[in-house]
Amino acid sequence: MKDDVYEIMHQDRRVARIDKTGHCKIYFKSFMPYNLYFEEEEDIDTLVNNITNFYYWCSTRVLTLDRVYAKEILNSIGMLQAVTDRERAKIALTYRCASLTDVFWVKKFEEVVRFSEINLYENHLDNTFIDISLRGKQYTVENKALARDLATNGCFPKAWQRTKNGFRLLKDGGKEVVERELLASQICRCFNVDQVYYERDFFDSEEVSVSDNITSREYSIVSMEAFEVYCMNKEKDVKKYILNLDKRAYYMMNIVDYLIGNTDRHWGNWGVLVKNSTNKPVSLHKLMDFNQAFHAYDTLEGANCQTLFGSHATQKEAAEEAVKKIGLNQIKPVNEVCFKNLPQYQEMFFRRLEYLKSKEEWSDR
């Protein structure tokens, strides 16, 4: 039955199709989502793997239930509080798995609909949804398409807001969480690193951090978690690929994360920027997500580094290696006034900065 067949789309390009038994057809292998893998085989194990992979991919396009207010959001749109991949996939499929991170989506087989009709860059989102996402308020929302906004990853309250210049991301989590992200963003601007800028704003009379969306119809982002799946399926060395692609951005990430004590640089919040016309990576995407900064900040060593490829080192050791590879790349002094709202972090920051400066003479630049 055609109702049991889905087509995976990349903008208006049919990439693949799959039915509910796992039978599939790949039309454009090079335009498949990075973390979605199908095989055109008929044995039972392959069919099970295909449909399992499809439901998992769909489920990643809706938020997980560890998000603050997640249950309130799902209640407000009248949908079940999904637990399994298949249940979350059902939610994502109600709005065609549209996302603000890329240009992939899903439609029923031979359904007549175009990307311009469903993509989030050009189609309206009800701003009421911001209240639900940031404050956990209960509303009766009739439009199921609002659930697409749940695709933002992370564990702090956040919501997208449409402006005349595009979308911006509002993030809450409490005053200190917001202040940490703002301070980290100010520090990062003193270094030559491609980054998302976080600014102070207010929502519902409370402070939030805001940042512009970094994706568009021209460029998508792919997390390292997804990119590792891609490299594994293509039998590529992920470390070699990343260093060849954008060595400088990779090492600057390790330098900055050490300086600001960012302990949350897991493989879901860094990754590659992909040009949509080719579905190929062009660089690492902008450094983002600083609201877990200034943790493990009572010693010079810092936390264990999460961005290494299979090896183990502290953030200090990773930053020291990075400075030796590319230098510190500081472009202006860090003004002490930046720390006026969080003075407890000033001493350790400057200790870490001076330590890295002492290693810069050994740089391979």
Sequence and secondary structure as in RCSB ss.txt:
>XXXX:A:sequence
MKDDVYEIMHQDRRVARIDKTGHCKIYFKSFMPYNLYFEEEEDIDTLVNNITNFYYWCSTRVLTLDRVYAKEILN
SIGMLQAVTDRERAKIALTYRCASLTDVFWVKKFEEVVRFSEINLYENHLDNTFIDISLRGKQYTVENKALARDL
ATNGCFPKAWQRTKNGFRLLKDGGKEVVERELLASQICRCFNVDQVYYERDFFDSEEVSVSDNITSREYSIVSME
AFEVYCMNKEKDVKKYILNLDKRAYYMMNIVDYLIGNTDRHWGNWGVLVKNSTNKPVSLHKLMDFNQAFHAYDTL
EGANCQTLFGSHATQKEAAEEAVKKIGLNQIKPVNEVCFKNLPQYQEMFFRRLEYLKSKEEWSDR
>XXXX:A:secstr
 GGGEEEEEETTEEEEEEETTS EEES GGGS TT       SHHHHHHHHHHHHHHHHTTS  TTSTTHHHHHH
HTT     SHHHHHHHHHHTTT  SS SEEEEETT    HHHH TTTS   THHHHHHHH        GGGGGGG
G  SSS EEEEEETTEEEEEE S HHHHHHHHHHHHHHTTBS  B   EEEEETTEEEEEEE    SSEEEEEHH
HHHHHHHHHT  HHHHHHHHHHHHHHHHHHHHHHHT     TTS EEEEETTTTEEEEE  B   TT S S SSS
S SB SSSSS   BHHHHHHHHHHHH   B S   GGGGSS GGGHHHHHHHHHHHHHHGGG   
